[in-house]
Amino acid sequence: MRKLLGQFLRFGVVGLGGLVIDVAVFNLLRLTILSPDVLHEGPVIAKVISTTLAIGANWIGNRRWTFATTGRTGATREGVEFAIVSVAGMGIGLLCLWVSHYVLGFTSLLADNIATNVVGLGLGAIFRFALYRWWVFSPSRSVLAAEQVAAQSARAATHAAQGAVDAAADAALGTTERAVRPAGLTPLHRVQAVSPIEDRAHRND
């Protein structure tokens, strides 16, 4: 529980940094080039952009700090899984914004922020932490990764030892063969074949 609480607190700090990026970029775009007066779908597009930037910041923070002590399965695989979870969490925030802005008719800037950065953020944070903790950065993967590394090391050591034994056996066998071979013994590949004609002549004699 202590470890889980520590991870949750670090997750909260990283999430707070992502929230600052998310809110700042969202409101900047919402008030300027992606205002509803300029583009009807502007608030939703602004949220997609701001959340994408926040996801990148959260990925770095969670990988390097929040879950730094858990196993590693490769940055590519973790990045893909992290992106899947983050996009799903972003969908929760977008759904809250869409329902508030287009279904319930709360179109003010304050209503948009409450929908996406309070309700949506809270639900999305719970969802993301659960999947980060028990899937993307699962502690069981650290055990599996350690076992895989140990197995690979054991196989490499076994192959190296077997190679050394084989080399020693070959060297000993070669020394024994040289010691017991009679001096002056002509190798078989130097024996010249007898001509068939000469062989028949010897039989006639």
C-alpha positions as CSV (number, residue, x, y, z in Angstrom):
1,M,0.0,0.0,0.0
2,R,2.9,2.4,0.8
3,K,4.4,1.7,-2.6
4,L,1.0,2.1,-4.3
5,L,0.4,5.4,-2.5
6,G,3.8,6.7,-3.5
7,Q,3.2,5.8,-7.1
8,F,-0.2,7.5,-6.9
9,L,1.3,10.7,-5.5
10,R,4.0,10.8,-8.2
11,F,1.3,10.1,-10.8
12,G,-0.6,13.1,-9.4
13,V,2.4,15.4,-9.6
14,V,3.1,14.3,-13.2
15,G,-0.6,14.6,-14.0
16,L,-0.6,18.1,-12.6
17,G,2.2,19.1,-15.0
18,G,0.2,17.6,-17.8
19,L,-2.9,19.4,-16.6
20,V,-1.1,22.8,-16.8
21,I,-0.1,22.1,-20.3
22,D,-3.5,20.8,-21.2
23,V,-5.5,23.7,-19.8
24,A,-3.1,26.4,-21.0
25,V,-3.0,25.1,-24.6
26,F,-6.8,24.4,-24.6
27,N,-7.7,27.8,-23.5
28,L,-5.2,29.5,-25.8
29,L,-6.6,27.7,-28.8
30,R,-10.2,28.0,-27.5
31,L,-9.9,31.8,-27.3
32,T,-8.1,32.3,-30.6
33,I,-7.9,30.3,-33.8
34,L,-10.2,27.5,-32.6
35,S,-12.9,29.6,-31.0
36,P,-16.5,28.3,-31.7
37,D,-17.1,31.6,-33.5
38,V,-14.3,30.7,-36.0
39,L,-14.9,27.0,-36.2
40,H,-17.9,25.1,-35.0
41,E,-15.9,22.1,-33.8
42,G,-13.1,24.3,-32.5
43,P,-13.4,23.4,-28.8
44,V,-13.1,19.6,-29.5
45,I,-10.2,20.1,-31.9
46,A,-8.5,22.4,-29.3
47,K,-9.0,19.6,-26.7
48,V,-7.4,17.0,-29.0
49,I,-4.3,19.1,-29.5
50,S,-3.9,20.1,-25.9
51,T,-4.4,16.6,-24.6
52,T,-1.9,15.2,-27.1
53,L,0.8,17.5,-25.9
54,A,-0.1,16.6,-22.3
55,I,0.1,12.9,-23.1
56,G,3.7,13.3,-24.3
57,A,4.7,15.1,-21.1
58,N,2.9,12.5,-19.0
59,W,4.6,9.7,-20.9
60,I,8.1,11.0,-20.0
61,G,7.2,11.8,-16.4
62,N,5.5,8.4,-15.7
63,R,8.2,6.4,-17.4
64,R,11.1,8.2,-15.9
65,W,9.7,8.8,-12.4
66,T,6.3,7.4,-11.4
67,F,6.9,3.9,-12.5
68,A,10.7,4.0,-12.9
69,T,11.2,1.0,-10.6
70,T,9.0,-1.4,-12.5
71,G,10.0,-3.7,-15.3
72,R,10.9,-2.6,-18.8
73,T,9.5,-4.4,-21.9
74,G,10.9,-1.9,-24.4
75,A,10.1,1.7,-25.1
76,T,8.2,0.9,-28.3
77,R,5.8,-1.5,-26.7
78,E,5.3,0.6,-23.6
79,G,4.8,3.7,-25.8
80,V,2.1,2.0,-27.8
81,E,0.3,0.7,-24.7
82,F,0.7,4.1,-23.0
83,A,-0.7,5.9,-26.1
84,I,-3.7,3.5,-26.2
85,V,-4.6,4.1,-22.6
86,S,-4.0,7.9,-22.9
87,V,-6.2,8.1,-26.0
88,A,-8.9,6.2,-24.2
89,G,-8.6,8.6,-21.2
90,M,-8.7,11.5,-23.7
91,G,-11.9,10.0,-25.0
92,I,-13.5,10.2,-21.6
93,G,-12.6,14.0,-21.4
94,L,-13.9,14.6,-24.9
95,L,-17.1,12.7,-24.2
96,C,-17.7,14.9,-21.1
97,L,-17.0,18.0,-23.2
98,W,-19.2,16.9,-26.1
99,V,-22.2,16.1,-23.8
100,S,-21.9,19.3,-21.9
101,H,-21.3,21.6,-24.9
102,Y,-23.5,20.0,-27.6
103,V,-26.1,18.0,-25.7
104,L,-26.8,19.9,-22.6
105,G,-26.1,23.3,-24.2
106,F,-23.6,24.6,-21.7
107,T,-21.5,26.6,-24.2
108,S,-19.6,29.1,-22.0
109,L,-15.9,28.9,-21.5
110,L,-16.4,28.1,-17.8
111,A,-18.7,25.2,-18.7
112,D,-16.3,23.8,-21.2
113,N,-13.5,23.9,-18.6
114,I,-15.6,22.3,-15.9
115,A,-16.7,19.5,-18.3
116,T,-13.3,18.7,-19.7
117,N,-10.8,19.8,-17.0
118,V,-12.8,18.8,-13.9
119,V,-15.3,16.0,-14.6
120,G,-13.5,14.5,-17.6
121,L,-10.0,14.9,-16.0
122,G,-11.1,13.2,-12.8
123,L,-12.7,10.2,-14.5
124,G,-9.8,10.0,-17.0
125,A,-7.2,10.1,-14.3
126,I,-8.7,7.2,-12.4
127,F,-9.0,5.2,-15.6
128,R,-5.4,5.9,-16.7
129,F,-3.7,5.3,-13.4
130,A,-5.4,1.9,-13.1
131,L,-4.3,0.8,-16.5
132,Y,-0.8,2.3,-16.2
133,R,-0.3,0.5,-12.9
134,W,-1.7,-2.9,-13.8
135,W,-1.0,-3.1,-17.5
136,V,1.5,-0.7,-19.1
137,F,4.0,-0.6,-16.1
138,S,2.8,-3.8,-14.4
139,P,5.2,-5.0,-11.6
140,S,4.7,-8.6,-12.9
141,R,6.6,-7.6,-16.0
142,S,9.7,-6.8,-14.0
143,V,9.7,-10.4,-12.7
144,L,9.1,-11.7,-16.2
145,A,11.8,-9.4,-17.7
146,A,14.3,-10.5,-15.0
147,E,13.5,-14.2,-15.7
148,Q,14.0,-13.7,-19.4
149,V,17.3,-12.0,-18.9
150,A,18.5,-14.7,-16.5
151,A,17.4,-17.4,-18.9
152,Q,19.3,-15.8,-21.8
153,S,22.4,-15.3,-19.6
154,A,22.2,-19.0,-18.5
155,R,21.9,-20.1,-22.1
156,A,24.8,-18.0,-23.2
157,A,26.9,-19.3,-20.3
158,T,26.0,-22.9,-21.2
159,H,26.9,-22.4,-24.8
160,A,30.2,-20.7,-23.9
161,A,31.1,-23.6,-21.5
162,Q,30.2,-26.2,-24.1
163,G,32.3,-24.4,-26.7
164,A,35.3,-24.4,-24.3
165,V,34.9,-28.1,-23.5
166,D,34.6,-29.0,-27.2
167,A,37.7,-26.9,-28.0
168,A,39.7,-28.6,-25.2
169,A,38.5,-32.1,-26.4
170,D,39.5,-31.3,-30.0
171,A,42.9,-30.1,-28.9
172,A,43.5,-33.2,-26.8
173,L,42.4,-35.5,-29.6
174,G,44.7,-33.9,-32.1
175,T,47.7,-34.3,-29.7
176,T,47.0,-38.0,-29.2
177,E,46.7,-38.7,-32.9
178,R,50.0,-37.0,-33.6
179,A,51.7,-38.9,-30.8
180,V,50.6,-42.5,-31.9
181,R,51.1,-42.0,-35.7
182,P,54.2,-44.0,-36.8
183,A,57.0,-41.9,-38.2
184,G,57.3,-41.8,-41.9
185,L,53.7,-43.0,-42.5
186,T,52.6,-41.8,-45.8
187,P,49.2,-40.1,-45.8
188,L,46.6,-41.8,-47.7
189,H,46.0,-38.9,-50.1
190,R,49.6,-39.3,-51.3
191,V,49.3,-43.0,-52.3
192,Q,49.2,-43.2,-56.1
193,A,46.6,-45.4,-57.8
194,V,47.9,-48.5,-59.7
195,S,47.2,-48.5,-63.4
196,P,44.8,-51.2,-64.5
197,I,47.1,-52.1,-67.4
198,E,50.0,-52.7,-65.1
199,D,47.8,-54.8,-62.8
200,R,46.8,-57.2,-65.6
201,A,50.4,-57.5,-66.8
202,H,51.4,-58.6,-63.3
203,R,48.6,-61.2,-63.2
204,N,49.7,-62.7,-66.6
205,D,53.3,-63.1,-65.3
